[in-house]
Structure formats: C-alpha cells, structure tokens
C-alpha cells in the first residue's frame, strides 16, 4: 500500500498501452484502496492519451478484459464521478465482445448494476450499448462466479 501512495506520479511514467495500468486499478479495487487521484490518473492515461474514439482505445493496445477491469475497478471503489468513463469503456467493449472471458462478463455485469443502483446512467447502465443478449450473458457469468465462490466457501467451512 505504501507504494500505491506514489502511484499517481508513476502512472505518468507508464506508456499509454502499458498493461500495468489496469493491473494497478484492479489491485486498488481488490485491496479496497480508494484513491481519487490515482483512479483519475489511470482513466486519463487510458482514455486521454489514446484519443476519444472507440478504435483509439483498442488500437492503443487495450483488450476487452483490460477495459472491463478498469470499469469494474471504478464500480467496486464506488467512484461515481467516473460513471461517464465507465459507460464509454463499456461502449468500447461492444465490438470486442467475442474476445471476453467469463470473468470479464461478470465484471461488466457488476459495473452495469453499479450504474443502475446509483442511477448514474439514467437507469439504463450499458443497456443500449450492449444488447439484451449480451447483458444476459454477463448476468449468467456473474451468477456462475457466485456459485463457484459459494461452493468453495462451503467446502472450506466444512
């Protein structure tokens, strides 16, 4: 955690397509390390340096999983001021749908529910960005993830 305190300064040193950017975001989410400056720096580096169009992000070296991990991290850390960025990133993932793994689908569903819970997207979340079928797949992946976790926890308890 002490190294994370200087992370906003380090983010500027990483290249725009550095996979460590989304790894930093994921670590913050998993450790519940809520740093407004750090997350803003990560989002700015991913979105700002790559341009504004969808293809700019993907041509900048980010795959669907990386983008979804960033969305999920913002949602887990409940950084509502970055809701618009989450919507843009979710929109970017639509053409990359085929390359998403189940973990990415579950993360996208969690980000979707976060947006809806806080009415941050006009009660729609990524609806309209992703099809109803895609959101159903996200929901199913999240439920499968919860089922696996429950089985492991029951097994450990016994």
Buried (B, 14 or more C-beta within 10 A) or exposed (E): EEEBEEBBEBBEEBEBBBBEBBEBBBBBBEEEBEBEEBBBBBBEBBBEEBEEEBEBBBEBBBBBBBBBBBBBBBBBBEBBEBBEBBBBBBBBBBEBBEEBEBBBBBBBBBBBBBBBEBEBBEEBBBBEBBEEEBBEBBBBBBEEBEEEEEEEEEEEEE
